[in-house]
Amino acid sequence: MSQQPTGGPSITQERRLVTAIPGPRSLELAERKAKAVASGVAVGLPVQIVAAGGGILVDADGNQLIDLGSGIAVTTVGNSAPRVVEAVTRQVAEFTHTCFMVTPYEGYVAVAEKLNELTPGSHEKRSALFNSGAEAVENAVKIARSATGRQSVVVFDHAYHGRTNLTMAMTAKNMPYKKGFGPFASEVYRAPLSYPFRDGGRDGAEAARQAIDVIEKQVGAESLAAIVIEPIQGEGGFIVPADGFLPALAAWCRDNGVVFVADEVQTGFARTGELFACDHEGVVPDLIVTAKGIAGGLPLAAVTGRAELMDAAHAGGLGGTYGGNPLACAAALAVFETIEAEGLVDRARTIGKTMTERLAALQESDPRIGEVRGRGAMIAVELVRAGTTDPDADLTKKVAAAANAQGLVVLTCGTYGNVLRFLPPLSMPDHLLAEALDLLAGIFATIDQVS
C-alpha cells in the first residue's frame, strides 16, 4: 500500500526562497565552474546544492527548492534515503574496492541475484554489473552480438541510449548529443516508433507492423542481433508507445531469433508504477538494461537476461574496473529493500494519478498543452502552438525558467525541445507535490499566451 514517505535527512519539507534563484553563493560557484570545468558540461539550473531529502533540494544560499527531477530519475527512493546511507556507511568502513574481477565479494553476487529475481520473466537469468546506463547498453549489444553471431542493431526514432560512441549512434537526437562527435559506430539502423500524439491515431499493432516492415526491408532478420528500445522513451519526450506495440516487437524478435533488449535505464525500479515499465504490458525482454534509480545516487548499472544469452560471451569478455563497486552494490541492495518496505510501486501510482489529473485539468483550459502522458511518477506535458501540433520549444523554455525562478526544479526533453518532464522522488510528500502543481498552474495562467 502507498504511504506518505518519512525517510531522508531531517530537512523541512517546504519550499523556501531566501534569495533570487540562483543566489550569490551559487553564482560564485558558477564563476568557479566556468574557469575549471569544460564548457561542454552544461548546467540546467546553476544552484549550488548542499543538502537534499524528501522532495527538497537545499542550496548554499538557504533556498529550498521542490525537486521534480530526481537527478534525472536517479534518486527515486529519495536523496540520502536512510537505508542507503546506513548500508553505504557500513560498507565504506569495511572496504571500498577490490575489483570484482580480481577478488570478488558477496555484494555484487547479491545484487545480481536480486536483479535475476525482480526483472520480468521466470526463466533462468544472469546479470553483469557496470557503471552507467550507456556502458550497460553497449554491453547488452556485445552480448547480443556474441550470442547470435550477427552484427546489426535496430533502435527507434526519438531514442536516447547514451553518450559513448556506440550509444551516440543509437541515440536519435543530434543536438546536443551527437553534433560534431562523429563518425559513429556502424551497423546501427533506425525504425519508426509508436508516438500516439503524432501518429494520427495509429494503434500499437499497426505501428509495430510499420516498424517491422522497415526492419525487414532495410536490415533483414538474418543480419539482426538485437532490437533495443526504451519501453517509455526518456530524453525523446516520455513517449509511451500505443498498447500492443512492444508485445508485437517482442513476438517478432522471438520468431526470428533476434534479441529483444529493453533499455529501462530511466523507467526501472518503481518509477512508472510497476517495478519495470515492461510489466505494464507483460513484456518479457531477453535482456534488460538498468541504471539510474538502481543505487540511490551511486553509479551502478546492469544487464540482466536469459542465462544462455548472458553466458555467450567468453570469460573475461565482460567487466570493468569499477563495475559493481562494493559501495554501489550496498546502496542497490538498500534501494531494493526500501522499494518493498515503503510500498514505492504503489506510491509511484499515487503520484502519477495526482499529477495526471491536475495536468489534464490544466490542459482543458490551455490549448498550448498538446498532450499529458506518462506512467506513475514519470509524467510529461508536450507543449504546442495553440490549435496545432506544432512543437513550441520557446514556450517550454519559458515555463521551465519561470518554474526555476520560483524554486521548482523542472526538466525539459523531447526531440523538438517542447516537453516538460516531471520525475519527483517517490519520497516527496503530498503537500509538496500539490504545491508544485499549483505553481505550474499559476505559471501557465500568467505566461504570455503568444509564445
C-alpha positions in Angstrom: 0.0 0.0 0.0 1.2 3.5 -0.8 2.2 5.6 2.2 3.4 9.1 2.9 7.2 8.9 2.9 9.1 9.6 6.1 12.7 8.9 5.0 15.7 11.1 4.2 17.6 13.8 6.0 15.7 16.0 8.5 15.0 18.8 6.0 11.8 20.7 6.5 9.6 19.7 3.6 8.7 23.2 2.5 9.7 25.5 -0.4 11.6 28.5 0.8 13.1 31.4 -1.2 15.7 33.5 0.7 17.4 35.0 -2.4 16.8 35.2 -6.1 17.4 31.9 -7.9 20.4 31.5 -8.3 21.6 33.3 -5.2 25.0 34.9 -4.7 26.8 31.9 -3.3 25.5 29.8 -6.2 26.7 32.4 -8.7 30.1 32.3 -7.1 30.3 28.6 -7.8 29.1 29.2 -11.4 32.1 31.6 -11.8 34.4 28.9 -10.5 32.8 26.3 -12.8 33.4 28.5 -15.8 37.1 28.6 -15.0 37.6 25.0 -14.0 35.1 22.8 -15.9 34.9 22.1 -19.6 32.3 24.3 -21.2 30.7 21.3 -22.8 29.4 20.2 -19.4 26.3 22.4 -19.3 24.1 23.2 -16.3 20.4 23.5 -16.4 19.9 25.4 -13.1 23.1 26.9 -11.6 22.3 26.5 -7.9 24.8 25.0 -5.5 23.2 22.2 -3.7 24.4 21.5 -0.2 21.7 19.1 1.1 18.7 17.2 -0.1 15.9 14.9 1.2 12.3 14.1 0.7 11.2 16.4 -2.1 13.5 19.3 -1.3 16.9 20.5 -2.6 18.7 23.0 -0.3 21.2 25.4 -1.9 24.1 27.3 -0.5 22.1 30.4 -0.1 19.5 28.7 2.1 16.8 28.4 -0.6 14.8 25.2 -0.6 13.6 24.1 -4.0 11.0 21.5 -4.8 12.6 18.7 -6.8 10.7 17.4 -9.8 13.8 16.0 -11.4 15.3 13.4 -9.0 18.7 13.9 -10.7 17.1 12.6 -13.9 15.3 9.7 -12.3 18.2 8.7 -10.1 17.1 9.5 -6.5 13.8 7.6 -6.9 13.8 6.4 -3.3 14.8 9.9 -2.1 18.1 11.6 -1.6 20.2 10.1 1.2 17.4 7.6 1.9 18.1 6.1 5.4 18.6 2.5 4.4 21.0 3.6 1.6 23.0 5.9 4.0 23.3 3.1 6.6 24.3 0.5 4.1 26.9 2.6 2.3 28.3 3.9 5.7 28.7 0.3 6.8 30.4 -0.8 3.6 32.8 2.2 3.3 34.2 1.2 6.7 34.7 -2.4 5.6 36.3 -1.9 2.2 35.8 0.4 -0.8 37.2 -1.5 -3.7 38.9 -4.7 -4.8 37.7 -5.1 -8.4 35.2 -7.9 -8.6 37.2 -9.5 -11.5 40.3 -9.7 -9.2 38.9 -10.7 -5.8 35.1 -10.9 -5.7 32.8 -10.1 -2.9 29.2 -11.0 -1.9 27.6 -7.6 -2.6 28.0 -8.0 -6.3 26.6 -11.5 -6.3 23.7 -10.4 -4.0 22.7 -7.6 -6.4 22.9 -10.0 -9.4 20.7 -12.5 -7.5 18.1 -9.8 -6.7 18.1 -8.5 -10.3 17.6 -12.0 -11.6 14.6 -12.4 -9.2 13.0 -9.0 -9.8 13.3 -8.4 -13.6 10.4 -9.7 -15.8 10.2 -13.4 -16.6 10.6 -16.6 -14.7 13.4 -18.1 -16.9 16.9 -18.7 -15.6 18.9 -15.4 -15.7 22.3 -14.0 -15.2 23.4 -10.4 -14.5 26.6 -8.4 -15.1 27.2 -5.0 -13.4 28.7 -1.9 -14.9 28.9 1.9 -14.1 26.5 3.8 -16.3 23.5 3.3 -18.5 25.5 3.9 -21.6 28.1 1.3 -20.6 25.3 -1.2 -19.9 23.6 -0.6 -23.2 27.0 -1.2 -25.0 27.4 -4.4 -23.1 23.9 -5.6 -24.0 24.8 -5.1 -27.6 28.0 -7.0 -27.1 26.2 -9.9 -25.5 23.5 -10.0 -28.3 26.2 -10.0 -31.0 28.1 -12.7 -29.3 25.1 -14.9 -28.7 23.6 -14.5 -32.3 26.7 -14.2 -34.4 25.1 -11.2 -36.1 26.1 -7.6 -36.1 23.2 -5.2 -36.8 21.3 -3.4 -34.2 17.9 -1.6 -34.6 16.9 1.4 -32.5 14.0 3.8 -32.8 13.1 7.3 -33.7 13.5 9.7 -30.7 15.6 7.2 -28.8 18.3 8.1 -26.3 20.8 5.5 -25.2 23.9 7.4 -24.0 26.9 9.5 -24.9 29.6 6.9 -25.8 30.4 6.4 -29.5 28.1 3.4 -29.9 25.3 4.8 -27.9 25.5 8.1 -29.7 25.0 6.2 -32.9 22.0 4.6 -31.2 20.6 8.0 -30.0 18.4 9.9 -32.4 18.8 13.5 -31.4 21.7 15.4 -32.9 22.0 18.4 -30.7 23.4 18.4 -28.1 24.3 14.7 -28.0 25.9 14.0 -31.4 26.8 17.2 -33.2 30.5 17.3 -34.1 31.3 14.0 -32.4 31.2 11.5 -35.4 32.0 9.3 -37.1 29.9 6.9 -35.2 29.8 3.1 -34.8 28.4 1.3 -37.8 25.6 -1.3 -38.2 23.0 0.8 -36.3 19.7 1.2 -38.0 16.6 3.2 -37.0 12.9 2.2 -37.2 9.8 4.3 -36.6 8.3 4.4 -33.1 4.7 4.4 -32.0 4.2 8.0 -31.0 0.4 8.3 -30.4 0.3 12.1 -30.2 1.8 12.3 -33.7 0.7 9.0 -35.2 -2.7 10.1 -36.4 -4.5 7.5 -34.3 -2.5 4.5 -35.4 -2.8 1.7 -32.9 0.1 -0.3 -31.5 -0.3 -3.3 -33.7 -0.3 -1.2 -36.8 2.7 0.9 -35.7 4.6 -2.3 -35.0 3.8 -3.7 -38.4 5.2 -0.5 -40.0 8.4 -0.7 -37.8 8.8 -4.4 -38.7 8.3 -3.7 -42.4 11.2 -1.2 -42.2 13.4 -3.6 -40.3 12.8 -6.5 -42.7 13.4 -4.3 -45.8 16.3 -2.3 -44.6 18.2 -4.7 -42.3 16.8 -8.2 -42.5 16.2 -10.6 -39.6 19.1 -12.8 -40.6 21.5 -9.9 -40.1 20.0 -8.5 -36.9 21.5 -9.2 -33.5 19.1 -7.0 -31.4 16.3 -4.6 -31.2 17.0 -2.1 -28.4 14.1 0.0 -27.2 13.0 2.2 -24.2 9.6 0.9 -23.1 8.8 4.6 -22.4 11.3 7.0 -24.0 13.2 9.3 -21.7 15.1 12.1 -23.4 13.0 11.6 -26.5 10.0 13.0 -24.7 8.5 10.5 -22.3 6.7 8.9 -25.3 4.5 5.9 -24.3 4.0 3.6 -27.3 0.4 2.6 -28.1 -0.7 -0.6 -26.4 0.4 -3.6 -28.3 3.5 -2.1 -29.9 6.1 -3.5 -27.5 4.5 -7.0 -27.4 4.3 -7.2 -31.2 8.0 -6.3 -31.5 9.0 -8.8 -28.8 7.0 -11.5 -30.5 8.7 -10.8 -33.9 12.1 -11.0 -32.2 11.2 -14.4 -30.7 10.1 -15.7 -34.0 13.3 -14.5 -35.8 16.0 -15.2 -33.3 16.6 -11.6 -32.6 17.5 -10.4 -29.0 14.8 -8.0 -27.6 16.6 -5.5 -25.3 14.6 -3.3 -23.0 16.5 -0.1 -22.0 14.9 0.6 -18.6 17.7 3.0 -17.5 15.1 5.7 -16.8 12.0 3.7 -16.3 13.2 1.0 -13.9 12.8 0.4 -10.2 9.2 1.6 -9.5 9.4 4.8 -11.4 6.4 4.1 -13.7 4.1 2.5 -11.2 5.4 -1.0 -11.9 8.8 -2.3 -10.9 9.7 -2.1 -14.6 7.9 -0.4 -17.4 7.8 -3.7 -19.4 5.5 -5.1 -16.7 2.6 -2.8 -17.8 2.0 -5.0 -20.8 3.6 -8.2 -19.6 6.6 -7.9 -22.0 9.5 -10.2 -21.1 12.7 -8.9 -22.6 15.6 -11.2 -23.5 17.9 -8.6 -21.9 17.0 -5.7 -19.7 19.3 -2.7 -19.0 19.1 -0.9 -15.8 20.9 2.0 -14.1 19.9 5.5 -12.7 17.4 4.6 -9.9 19.2 1.3 -9.1 21.5 2.6 -6.4 20.1 5.7 -4.8 22.6 8.1 -6.4 25.7 5.9 -6.6 27.0 4.9 -10.0 25.8 1.4 -10.9 24.2 -0.2 -14.0 23.4 -3.7 -15.0 22.5 -6.1 -17.9 20.2 -8.9 -16.8 18.9 -11.6 -19.1 18.4 -15.1 -20.3 21.2 -17.3 -19.0 22.0 -18.7 -22.4 22.5 -15.2 -23.8 24.4 -13.8 -20.9 26.7 -16.8 -20.8 27.5 -16.5 -24.5 30.4 -14.0 -24.1 33.8 -15.6 -23.4 35.4 -15.5 -20.0 36.9 -12.0 -19.5 34.8 -10.5 -22.2 32.5 -8.6 -19.8 33.6 -6.4 -16.9 35.4 -3.2 -15.9 37.5 -1.9 -13.1 34.7 -0.3 -11.2 31.7 -2.3 -12.4 29.7 -3.4 -9.4 31.7 -1.3 -6.9 31.0 -2.5 -3.4 29.6 0.8 -2.2 27.2 1.0 -5.1 26.2 -2.7 -4.5 25.4 -2.0 -0.9 23.3 1.0 -1.9 21.4 -1.0 -4.5 20.5 -3.7 -2.0 19.2 -1.0 0.3 17.2 0.6 -2.6 15.6 -2.8 -3.3 14.7 -3.1 0.4 13.3 0.5 0.5 11.1 0.0 -2.5 9.5 -3.0 -1.0 9.3 -1.8 2.7 7.9 1.6 1.8 5.5 0.4 -0.9 7.0 2.7 -3.5 5.5 1.0 -6.6 2.1 2.0 -5.2 3.4 5.4 -4.2 4.5 6.0 -7.8 1.0 5.2 -9.0 -0.5 7.6 -6.4 1.9 10.3 -7.5 1.1 9.6 -11.2 -2.7 9.8 -10.6 -2.3 13.2 -8.8 -0.1 14.6 -11.5 -2.1 13.3 -14.4 -5.5 14.6 -13.0 -4.1 18.1 -12.2 -2.3 18.4 -15.5 -5.2 17.1 -17.5 -7.4 19.7 -15.9 -4.9 22.3 -16.8 -4.8 21.0 -20.4 -8.6 21.6 -20.7 -8.1 25.3 -20.1 -4.9 25.8 -22.0 -4.7 24.7 -25.7 -0.9 25.0 -25.6 -0.7 21.7 -23.7 -1.0 19.3 -26.6 -0.7 16.1 -24.5 -0.3 14.9 -20.9 1.3 11.4 -20.9 3.4 9.0 -18.9 3.0 6.4 -16.2 3.5 6.5 -12.5 5.9 9.2 -11.4 7.2 9.7 -14.9 4.8 12.3 -16.4 5.2 14.8 -19.2 3.3 17.5 -21.0 4.0 18.3 -24.7 3.7 22.0 -25.5 2.5 23.1 -28.9 1.3 26.3 -30.6 -2.4 26.7 -29.7 -4.7 24.9 -32.1 -1.9 23.0 -33.8 0.5 20.1 -33.1 3.5 22.3 -33.9 6.1 22.0 -31.2 6.7 25.1 -29.1 10.2 24.9 -27.7 10.3 28.6 -26.8 7.2 28.2 -24.5 8.8 25.2 -22.9 11.9 27.1 -22.1 9.9 30.0 -20.6 7.8 27.7 -18.4 10.9 25.9 -17.1 12.7 29.1 -16.4 9.7 30.6 -14.6 9.4 27.4 -12.5 13.1 27.5 -11.6 12.8 31.1 -10.6 10.0 30.2 -8.2 12.1 27.4 -6.6 10.7 24.5 -8.7 13.2 22.2 -10.4 11.7 21.2 -13.8 13.4 19.4 -16.6 12.8 19.6 -20.3 13.2 17.0 -23.0 11.9 15.8 -26.4 13.3 15.6 -29.9 11.7 19.1 -30.6 12.7 20.5 -27.2 9.0 21.0 -26.3 8.3 18.6 -23.5 8.3 19.4 -19.7 9.1 16.2 -17.8 8.3 15.5 -14.2 10.3 12.9 -12.2 9.6 13.6 -8.5 11.3 11.4 -6.0 8.9 8.9 -4.5 9.8 10.3 -1.1 8.0 13.6 -2.0 5.1 14.3 0.4 1.7 15.0 -1.0 1.6 18.7 0.1 4.8 19.5 -1.8 3.6 17.7 -4.9 0.3 19.8 -4.7 2.3 23.0 -4.3 4.5 22.1 -7.3 1.4 21.6 -9.4 -0.2 24.9 -8.1 3.0 26.7 -9.1 2.8 25.2 -12.6 -0.8 26.1 -13.0 0.0 29.7 -12.0 2.8 29.9 -14.5 0.6 28.7 -17.3 -2.1 31.2 -16.3 0.3 34.1 -16.4 2.9 33.4 -19.1 2.3 35.1 -22.4 -0.3 33.3 -24.4 1.6 34.2 -27.5 5.0 32.4 -27.0 
